[in-house]
């Protein structure tokens, strides 16, 4: 049966995962004193190595719910990725504390639960859930991690904090640039050097920071124009020619070509 074969494949993948597969946040987790501190660290820095999903931890009375929100429109691959992530989380937790931890319950998004999942987890698994979740006793969080190392933990956290601040500063540059461009487009798109000067940095620095965010000045300008065009065109008071002017296009035909490309 296809579902059972897929389930066995997901379990095999989960068993191959190690905490270091997560990258630097994984090393910080491995050297943390308890599972609680390790998970807190992982959640704080998850965006540095994972741009496809977000994990959350909710404590409620004596239980804890670990959930995953996967970005993008649902696809079959997303369902499998969620299941790999959930089973891997249990496998990694077991390895970290050196115990055969058994969750209280798990939930997956697809309609049928492969038997391999219940065999691996040792708990009931619900289907057709809005998101993938693991429910486990709060006492798990106080489990000691035998590989804890205070000095190494401090080192990893310092490096993670440095990377977090750098990443957020780069993202802020894009946000600041978008904020600057909006009111200035009517006079034509500002130059890279003019935008840099307005943001208090050189054109070269602005260009480098945009490259670090995997974008370019032209792409940011285009994105701002696209978003403003969508907003302006919802207002029946503006003609297409007026929108083209407000977005800094010299000719309405240039706006029309851009609009066709956006849509």
C-alpha positions, 0 to 999 in steps of 0.5 A: 500500500502506497501510504504504508510505504510512504510511512516507512520511508518517513520513519527511516528519514526521521531515524537518520536525523541528528540534532547537528542536522539543524546546524548551529542551533542544534549544537546550542541545543546539544550543549544546553543543560535541559531539554527546556533550555535547548528547545528555547534556544532552538525556537529563538534561532530557528529562522537562521537555518529554517525558512520553510516552516516555523515551530512553536511550543505551548505549555498548558497545565501538565502538557506541552504542544509542539506544533509546526506551521509550514509556509506556502500553499499546501502541497503533498510534499508539505505533508510529508515534510511536516511528518518528517519534522515531527518524527525527527523531533521525537527521535532527536529528543530521545537521543538528546536525553538518552531515554525512549520518550513516548509522546502522549499524542501526535496529529498529522494533516493527511487523512490516513495515518500509516501504522509505521508512525504509531509504531515509531511514536508509541502513541495515538496519531490523529489525522486530518489535523489543521497542523502537525503537532506533538503533545507530551508531558511537561516533565519532558522539558526538565530532562537533563541533557547528558552532553551539556557543556556550559562553556560550549553553550555560551560560545554557540549562543554568542555566535547565534546572537551575532548572526541573529542581529546581523540577519535582522539588520539586513532585513531592516535595510530592505524594510527601510528602503521600501519605506523610503521608495514609496513616497519618492516614486512619483518623481521617478525611481530614486537612484541607488546612491540617493536611496543609500544617502537617505538611509545613511549608508553608501550605495556600495553598502546598500547594494551589498546588504541587498545582495545578502538578502538575495535581492537587488535595488531594481527588484525592491523598486519593482516590488514596491511599484507592484504593491502600490499599483495593486492598492491604487487600482482598487481605488476607482478614482485613479485612471491607469495613466494616473497610477503610472504617473504616481509610480514614476513611469515616464509613459503609461505604456511602460506601466502597462508592460510592467503590470502584465509582467506582474499579473 
